[in-house]
Amino acid sequence: MQPQITVRPAVAADYDAVARITRDSYLAAGYFEDADHPYMRKVQDVALRAGHATIWVAERDGNVVGSVTLARAGEPYADIALEDELEFRMLVVDPAVQRSGAGRAMVDAILEYARQLDGIKAVALTTGQTWESAHGLYRKTGFRRAPERDWLVPGTDIKLLVYRLDV
């Protein structure tokens, strides 16, 4: 039996683990060649991110094993959220424990939270074109592709895919 996974708001003591997990999962996925890429430096600045967005962590046996960032339309970390959507970004699970339920626990917690928010009718997210395991998780949890909303990373030819789920 897998140990219990708790999803909770991040606190300052979690920021180093969130930065490490974000870095390790993005590098393991092959999106970036090294941690010094400007975007990689940005996503590892968890304290800055926490000042402008909501960050949650997944915890198992007292260890942070994943994190996710939440945003609403108009907030600094919202890329695609429409007025009636909660957006989540940077959902990452430590590569050492991927496929152990932490990602699913975070998605389930996000959906439950979104259903309680006034004015929110859907959850939306952006994911990389080649992140097949993430696509599988999103499909399993009910998300559907919204290809008309796909977009390119500014200044690159990297296409990002949008998924959405009505709540």
C-alpha positions as semicolon CSV with decimal commas, in nm:
position;residue;x (nm);y (nm);z (nm)
1;M;0,000;0,000;0,000
2;Q;0,129;0,345;-0,095
3;P;0,181;0,593;0,190
4;Q;-0,076;0,870;0,217
5;I;-0,023;1,179;-0,001
6;T;-0,124;1,514;0,146
7;V;-0,173;1,819;-0,075
8;R;-0,132;2,149;0,110
9;P;-0,025;2,511;0,058
10;A;0,352;2,552;0,034
11;V;0,537;2,729;0,312
12;A;0,879;2,895;0,295
13;A;1,047;2,581;0,434
14;D;0,924;2,394;0,121
15;Y;1,073;2,631;-0,136
16;D;1,411;2,458;-0,174
17;A;1,241;2,122;-0,233
18;V;0,996;2,278;-0,480
19;A;1,286;2,438;-0,671
20;R;1,479;2,109;-0,681
21;I;1,178;1,903;-0,792
22;T;1,085;2,158;-1,059
23;R;1,442;2,166;-1,190
24;D;1,487;1,789;-1,182
25;S;1,155;1,712;-1,350
26;Y;1,202;1,970;-1,629
27;L;1,555;1,845;-1,698
28;A;1,446;1,479;-1,684
29;A;1,173;1,555;-1,938
30;G;1,438;1,693;-2,172
31;Y;1,285;2,038;-2,200
32;F;1,603;2,216;-2,104
33;E;1,965;2,114;-2,126
34;D;2,072;2,282;-1,805
35;A;1,938;2,460;-1,500
36;D;2,091;2,794;-1,606
37;H;1,843;2,857;-1,887
38;P;1,660;3,186;-1,809
39;Y;1,322;3,014;-1,780
40;M;1,471;2,744;-1,556
41;R;1,617;3,012;-1,330
42;K;1,274;3,177;-1,314
43;V;1,082;2,860;-1,218
44;Q;1,340;2,779;-0,950
45;D;1,281;3,117;-0,779
46;V;0,998;2,976;-0,570
47;A;0,992;3,265;-0,322
48;L;0,928;3,510;-0,607
49;R;0,659;3,284;-0,752
50;A;0,493;3,245;-0,411
51;G;0,466;3,623;-0,387
52;H;0,248;3,631;-0,701
53;A;0,069;3,296;-0,710
54;T;-0,060;3,011;-0,497
55;I;0,178;2,715;-0,469
56;W;0,073;2,379;-0,332
57;V;0,289;2,081;-0,251
58;A;0,226;1,708;-0,240
59;E;0,381;1,553;0,069
60;R;0,441;1,188;0,153
61;D;0,594;1,071;0,481
62;G;0,696;1,427;0,565
63;N;0,877;1,479;0,233
64;V;0,770;1,714;-0,043
65;V;0,738;1,500;-0,358
66;G;0,560;1,741;-0,593
67;S;0,424;2,089;-0,644
68;V;0,185;2,291;-0,855
69;T;0,116;2,661;-0,908
70;L;-0,240;2,797;-0,929
71;A;-0,353;3,122;-1,091
72;R;-0,667;3,304;-1,197
73;A;-0,715;3,530;-1,499
74;G;-0,523;3,855;-1,465
75;E;-0,276;3,725;-1,208
76;P;0,096;3,736;-1,294
77;Y;0,132;3,357;-1,333
78;A;-0,181;3,310;-1,544
79;D;-0,089;3,233;-1,905
80;I;-0,420;3,114;-2,044
81;A;-0,691;3,140;-1,776
82;L;-1,020;3,286;-1,891
83;E;-1,229;3,479;-1,639
84;D;-1,423;3,167;-1,536
85;E;-1,119;2,935;-1,516
86;L;-0,866;2,834;-1,256
87;E;-0,533;2,763;-1,426
88;F;-0,263;2,539;-1,295
89;R;0,097;2,547;-1,405
90;M;0,425;2,378;-1,329
91;L;0,272;2,059;-1,193
92;V;0,581;1,855;-1,116
93;V;0,657;1,534;-0,933
94;D;1,003;1,433;-0,817
95;P;1,141;1,204;-1,091
96;A;1,239;0,955;-0,819
97;V;0,872;0,895;-0,731
98;Q;0,684;0,968;-1,053
99;R;0,386;0,743;-1,130
100;S;0,320;0,691;-0,758
101;G;0,001;0,895;-0,728
102;A;0,133;1,239;-0,633
103;G;0,036;1,399;-0,964
104;R;-0,313;1,250;-0,948
105;A;-0,353;1,367;-0,586
106;M;-0,264;1,724;-0,686
107;V;-0,501;1,725;-0,985
108;D;-0,783;1,585;-0,769
109;A;-0,719;1,853;-0,503
110;I;-0,718;2,128;-0,769
111;L;-1,051;2,011;-0,912
112;E;-1,207;1,991;-0,566
113;Y;-1,080;2,342;-0,484
114;A;-1,201;2,486;-0,817
115;R;-1,553;2,355;-0,754
116;Q;-1,563;2,567;-0,436
117;L;-1,455;2,894;-0,601
118;D;-1,719;3,150;-0,692
119;G;-1,726;3,226;-1,063
120;I;-1,502;2,934;-1,162
121;K;-1,658;2,696;-1,410
122;A;-1,349;2,515;-1,542
123;V;-0,983;2,430;-1,484
124;A;-0,732;2,489;-1,763
125;L;-0,367;2,402;-1,806
126;T;-0,084;2,417;-2,054
127;T;0,152;2,125;-2,111
128;G;0,441;2,047;-2,340
129;Q;0,376;1,868;-2,667
130;T;0,599;1,573;-2,578
131;W;0,501;1,525;-2,213
132;E;0,310;1,203;-2,278
133;S;0,286;1,091;-1,915
134;A;0,132;1,427;-1,824
135;H;-0,114;1,401;-2,113
136;G;-0,218;1,059;-1,984
137;L;-0,281;1,195;-1,634
138;Y;-0,489;1,482;-1,769
139;R;-0,698;1,254;-1,991
140;K;-0,753;1,008;-1,704
141;T;-0,879;1,289;-1,481
142;G;-1,128;1,410;-1,744
143;F;-0,943;1,694;-1,915
144;R;-1,002;1,746;-2,286
145;R;-0,777;1,913;-2,540
146;A;-0,859;2,271;-2,638
147;P;-0,639;2,289;-2,952
148;E;-0,777;2,627;-3,056
149;R;-0,601;2,769;-2,747
150;D;-0,256;2,612;-2,807
151;W;0,024;2,867;-2,810
152;L;0,397;2,912;-2,863
153;V;0,650;2,993;-2,593
154;P;0,735;3,358;-2,671
155;G;1,049;3,386;-2,880
156;T;1,059;3,013;-2,961
157;D;0,895;2,756;-3,185
158;I;0,797;2,542;-2,883
159;K;0,426;2,466;-2,908
160;L;0,233;2,425;-2,585
161;L;-0,094;2,234;-2,563
162;V;-0,401;2,349;-2,369
163;Y;-0,635;2,116;-2,180
164;R;-0,960;2,214;-2,006
165;L;-1,213;2,049;-1,777
166;D;-1,552;2,191;-1,679
167;V;-1,616;2,168;-1,306
